[in-house]
């Protein structure tokens, strides 16, 4: 067994020291952005493809009143196959626990990769509350339903053969994505997602994304909400459909994206940029649907 593998097993402890032999440590606190709420999902701590260092930098320069963890935060599936827990993954957990201790309200909605936590619905531990789904009320009064989205898998009607093939191809794609990132980093280039680039150009993948979005929106329409936030499919999006905002916060495996509610009532889709060491706004809506250009155009 390699030394790195032993170290990975030994550091599986969210309360361990924050300095390591490989020099990883919590970034200094330097608050650059303030939000009312943040939504993060599909971090996949415990997997080789998790971009934990990027997430640590985000959490260390961001202040939010509420943080919602929308599933697949800890990848129990990956950990069952191979124990991989570097100190950067440890530090993400430490940072979240510290934020909860300092007063940030944190809700954790388990997904399919961390489904073992679903049996702890409404359980409160270390300042974090578990829930299967949750409704957040925005500054402007809009209600945001949040859920991971794995419950809609049966409605995304893809054959089992295609599903298995897709899983294997996705694993290969993530492997190539990881190797490309290592090469680009060594050459001084910023992160770029090969996996996302390829996925958006595969018709079957795009069809599955569309069907998933439709399934989430159908459910949201039964819940008397104005916004639905989900994850699961690793495809960030912010769009309006029949007066409901669909917000998929993406992931920290391919895209390094999140959804945020600003202190002035805007809903934003953000991407972490390691080149500028901050987030970039990909899309945003004012959280008053009657004031959005899309809504005005539809009712005109």
C-alpha positions as CSV (number, residue, x, y, z in Angstrom):
1,X,0.0,0.0,0.0
2,X,1.3,3.4,-0.9
3,X,2.1,6.1,1.7
4,X,-0.4,8.5,0.1
5,X,-3.1,5.8,0.5
6,X,-2.3,5.4,4.2
7,X,-2.3,9.1,4.7
8,X,-5.7,9.4,3.1
9,X,-7.2,6.8,5.5
10,X,-5.5,8.4,8.5
11,X,-6.9,11.8,7.8
12,X,-10.6,10.7,7.7
13,X,-11.5,13.0,10.7
14,X,-13.2,16.4,10.4
15,X,-11.7,17.6,13.6
16,X,-8.0,16.9,12.9
17,X,-5.2,19.4,12.6
18,X,-5.4,22.0,9.8
19,X,-1.8,21.7,8.8
20,X,-0.4,18.7,7.0
21,X,2.9,17.4,5.7
22,X,1.9,18.4,2.1
23,X,1.3,22.0,3.1
24,X,-2.4,22.1,2.7
25,X,-4.1,24.5,5.1
26,X,-7.2,26.5,5.4
27,X,-6.9,29.7,3.3
28,X,-6.8,32.9,5.4
29,X,-10.2,34.5,5.9
30,X,-10.6,37.4,3.5
31,X,-14.3,38.2,3.0
32,X,-14.9,39.5,-0.5
33,X,-18.6,38.6,-1.0
34,X,-21.7,38.7,1.2
35,X,-24.8,36.7,0.4
36,X,-28.1,35.9,2.1
37,X,-28.0,32.3,1.0
38,X,-25.7,29.9,-0.9
39,X,-26.7,26.5,-2.5
40,X,-23.9,23.9,-3.0
41,X,-24.3,20.4,-4.2
42,X,-22.4,17.4,-5.7
43,X,-19.1,18.2,-3.9
44,X,-18.3,14.5,-3.7
45,X,-15.8,14.7,-0.9
46,X,-14.0,11.3,-0.9
47,X,-13.8,11.1,-4.7
48,X,-10.7,11.7,-6.8
49,X,-12.4,14.3,-8.8
50,X,-13.6,16.6,-6.0
51,X,-12.2,20.2,-6.4
52,X,-12.0,20.7,-2.6
53,X,-9.2,23.3,-2.8
54,X,-11.4,25.5,-5.0
55,X,-14.4,25.1,-2.6
56,X,-12.2,25.9,0.4
57,X,-11.1,29.2,-1.2
58,X,-14.7,30.1,-2.0
59,X,-15.9,29.4,1.6
60,X,-13.0,31.4,3.0
61,X,-13.8,34.6,1.1
62,X,-17.6,34.3,1.3
63,X,-20.0,35.2,4.1
64,X,-23.6,34.0,4.0
65,X,-26.5,33.9,6.4
66,X,-27.6,30.5,5.2
67,X,-25.8,27.7,3.4
68,X,-27.8,24.8,1.9
69,X,-26.0,21.6,1.1
70,X,-28.1,20.0,-1.6
71,X,-26.9,16.5,-1.7
72,X,-23.9,14.3,-2.6
73,X,-21.6,16.3,-0.3
74,X,-19.8,13.2,0.9
75,X,-19.4,10.5,-1.7
76,X,-20.0,7.4,0.3
77,X,-20.2,5.3,-2.9
78,X,-16.6,6.3,-3.8
79,X,-15.4,5.7,-0.3
80,X,-16.8,2.2,-0.4
81,X,-14.7,1.5,-3.5
82,X,-11.6,3.2,-2.3
83,X,-10.7,5.1,0.9
84,X,-9.6,8.5,-0.4
85,X,-9.7,11.3,2.1
86,X,-6.9,13.9,1.6
87,X,-6.6,16.8,4.0
88,X,-8.2,19.2,1.7
89,X,-11.4,17.2,1.9
90,X,-11.1,17.2,5.7
91,X,-10.7,21.0,5.7
92,X,-13.9,21.5,3.8
93,X,-15.8,19.7,6.5
94,X,-14.0,21.6,9.2
95,X,-14.8,24.9,7.5
96,X,-18.5,24.1,7.2
97,X,-18.6,23.0,10.9
98,X,-16.8,26.2,11.9
99,X,-19.3,28.3,9.9
100,X,-22.2,26.5,11.6
101,X,-20.6,27.1,15.0
102,X,-20.2,30.8,14.2
103,X,-23.9,31.2,13.4
104,X,-24.4,30.4,9.7
105,X,-27.6,28.4,9.3
106,X,-26.7,25.2,7.4
107,X,-29.2,22.7,6.1
108,X,-28.0,19.4,4.6
109,X,-30.3,17.6,2.1
110,X,-28.7,14.2,1.3
111,X,-28.6,12.9,-2.2
112,X,-28.0,9.4,-3.7
113,X,-24.2,9.3,-3.0
114,X,-24.8,10.2,0.6
115,X,-28.2,8.5,1.0
116,X,-27.1,6.9,4.3
117,X,-27.9,10.3,5.9
118,X,-31.5,10.3,4.7
119,X,-32.6,8.3,7.7
120,X,-31.5,11.3,9.9
121,X,-34.2,13.6,8.6
122,X,-34.8,16.6,11.0
123,X,-31.8,15.5,13.0
124,X,-29.6,18.4,14.3
125,X,-25.9,17.8,14.8
126,X,-22.8,20.1,15.1
127,X,-25.0,23.0,14.1
128,X,-26.2,21.4,10.8
129,X,-29.8,20.3,10.3
130,X,-30.7,17.3,8.0
131,X,-33.8,17.4,5.8
132,X,-35.0,15.5,2.7
133,X,-36.2,18.7,1.1
134,X,-36.6,22.2,2.4
135,X,-38.3,25.5,1.6
136,X,-36.3,28.7,1.9
137,X,-37.9,32.2,2.0
138,X,-36.0,34.8,0.2
139,X,-35.5,38.4,1.2
140,X,-38.2,39.5,-1.3
141,X,-40.6,36.8,0.0
142,X,-40.3,34.2,-2.8
143,X,-40.2,30.6,-1.7
144,X,-37.4,28.3,-2.9
145,X,-37.9,24.6,-2.8
146,X,-34.6,22.7,-2.6
147,X,-34.0,19.0,-3.2
148,X,-31.2,16.9,-4.6
149,X,-33.2,15.4,-7.5
150,X,-32.2,11.7,-7.5
151,X,-35.9,10.9,-6.8
152,X,-36.6,11.8,-10.5
153,X,-34.3,9.2,-12.0
154,X,-37.2,6.9,-12.9
155,X,-38.8,9.7,-14.9
156,X,-35.7,10.2,-17.0
157,X,-36.6,7.4,-19.3
158,X,-33.2,6.1,-20.5
159,X,-32.8,2.4,-21.0
160,X,-30.7,0.5,-18.4
161,X,-28.1,-0.3,-21.2
162,X,-27.7,3.3,-22.0
163,X,-27.5,4.2,-18.3
164,X,-24.7,1.6,-17.6
165,X,-22.8,2.7,-20.7
166,X,-23.2,6.3,-19.7
167,X,-21.8,5.6,-16.2
168,X,-18.7,3.9,-17.6
169,X,-18.1,6.6,-20.2
170,X,-18.6,9.3,-17.6
171,X,-15.9,7.7,-15.4
172,X,-13.5,7.7,-18.3
173,X,-14.4,11.3,-19.1
174,X,-13.7,12.3,-15.4
175,X,-10.4,10.5,-15.6
176,X,-9.4,12.5,-18.7
177,X,-10.7,15.6,-17.1
178,X,-8.5,15.0,-14.0
179,X,-5.4,14.3,-16.1
180,X,-6.0,17.4,-18.3
181,X,-6.4,19.6,-15.2
182,X,-3.1,18.3,-13.8
183,X,-1.3,19.1,-17.1
184,X,-2.9,22.5,-17.4
185,X,-2.0,23.3,-13.7
186,X,1.6,22.3,-14.3
187,X,1.7,24.6,-17.3
188,X,0.3,27.5,-15.4
189,X,-3.2,27.4,-17.1
190,X,-6.5,27.8,-15.2
191,X,-9.0,25.0,-14.7
192,X,-11.2,24.1,-17.7
193,X,-13.8,21.3,-17.7
194,X,-13.3,18.8,-20.5
195,X,-16.1,16.7,-19.1
196,X,-18.6,19.6,-19.3
197,X,-17.5,20.5,-22.8
198,X,-18.0,16.9,-24.1
199,X,-21.2,16.3,-22.2
200,X,-23.0,19.2,-23.7
201,X,-22.2,17.9,-27.2
202,X,-23.6,14.4,-26.7
203,X,-27.3,14.3,-27.8
204,X,-28.3,11.5,-25.4
205,X,-26.8,13.5,-22.5
206,X,-28.6,16.7,-23.5
207,X,-31.9,14.8,-23.9
208,X,-31.5,13.3,-20.3
209,X,-30.8,16.8,-19.0
210,X,-33.9,18.2,-20.6
211,X,-36.1,15.4,-19.2
212,X,-34.6,15.8,-15.8
213,X,-35.4,19.5,-15.8
214,X,-39.0,18.8,-16.9
215,X,-39.5,16.3,-14.1
216,X,-38.1,18.7,-11.4
217,X,-40.4,21.5,-12.7
218,X,-43.5,19.3,-12.7
219,X,-42.9,18.5,-9.1
220,X,-42.1,22.1,-8.2
221,X,-45.5,23.3,-9.6
222,X,-47.3,21.1,-7.0
223,X,-45.4,22.8,-4.1
224,X,-46.5,26.4,-4.4
225,X,-43.0,27.8,-4.8
226,X,-41.5,30.3,-7.2
227,X,-38.0,28.8,-7.4
228,X,-36.7,25.2,-7.3
229,X,-33.0,24.5,-6.6
230,X,-31.5,21.0,-7.3
231,X,-28.3,19.3,-8.3
232,X,-27.7,15.6,-9.1
233,X,-26.9,15.8,-12.8
234,X,-23.8,18.0,-12.6
235,X,-25.3,20.5,-15.1
236,X,-25.5,24.1,-13.8
237,X,-28.5,26.1,-15.1
238,X,-30.6,29.2,-14.2
239,X,-33.7,29.6,-16.3
240,X,-37.4,30.5,-16.1
241,X,-40.2,28.1,-17.1
242,X,-43.9,29.0,-16.7
243,X,-43.2,31.5,-13.9
244,X,-40.9,29.1,-12.0
245,X,-37.2,29.6,-11.8
246,X,-35.2,26.4,-12.3
247,X,-31.8,26.6,-10.6
248,X,-29.4,23.7,-10.8
249,X,-26.3,24.5,-8.8
250,X,-24.0,22.2,-10.7
251,X,-21.2,20.5,-8.9
252,X,-17.6,20.7,-7.6
253,X,-16.4,17.8,-9.8
254,X,-16.7,19.3,-13.3
255,X,-18.0,22.8,-13.1
256,X,-17.3,24.4,-9.7
257,X,-20.6,26.2,-9.6
258,X,-23.2,27.3,-7.1
259,X,-26.4,29.2,-6.7
260,X,-26.5,32.3,-4.5
261,X,-29.1,34.8,-3.3
262,X,-27.6,38.3,-2.9
263,X,-28.5,40.8,-0.2
264,X,-30.4,42.8,-2.8
265,X,-32.7,40.0,-3.8
266,X,-31.0,38.6,-6.9
267,X,-30.6,34.9,-7.7
268,X,-27.2,34.2,-9.3
269,X,-25.5,31.2,-10.9
270,X,-21.8,31.6,-10.0
271,X,-18.7,29.7,-11.2
272,X,-15.5,29.7,-9.2
273,X,-12.5,30.9,-11.3
274,X,-9.1,29.8,-10.1
275,X,-7.6,32.3,-12.5
276,X,-9.1,35.3,-10.6
277,X,-9.6,33.4,-7.3
278,X,-13.2,34.6,-7.0
279,X,-16.6,33.8,-8.5
280,X,-17.9,34.9,-11.8
281,X,-21.6,35.5,-12.5
282,X,-22.9,33.3,-15.3
283,X,-26.5,34.4,-15.1
284,X,-28.8,36.2,-12.7
285,X,-32.4,37.0,-12.1
286,X,-34.0,39.6,-9.8
287,X,-36.1,37.6,-7.4
288,X,-39.3,39.2,-8.3
289,X,-40.6,37.4,-11.3
290,X,-43.0,40.1,-12.4
291,X,-40.0,42.4,-12.9
292,X,-37.9,40.0,-15.1
293,X,-37.6,40.7,-18.8
294,X,-38.6,37.1,-19.5
295,X,-41.9,37.5,-17.6
296,X,-42.7,40.9,-19.0
297,X,-42.2,39.6,-22.6
298,X,-44.5,36.6,-22.0
299,X,-47.4,38.6,-20.6
300,X,-47.1,41.5,-23.0
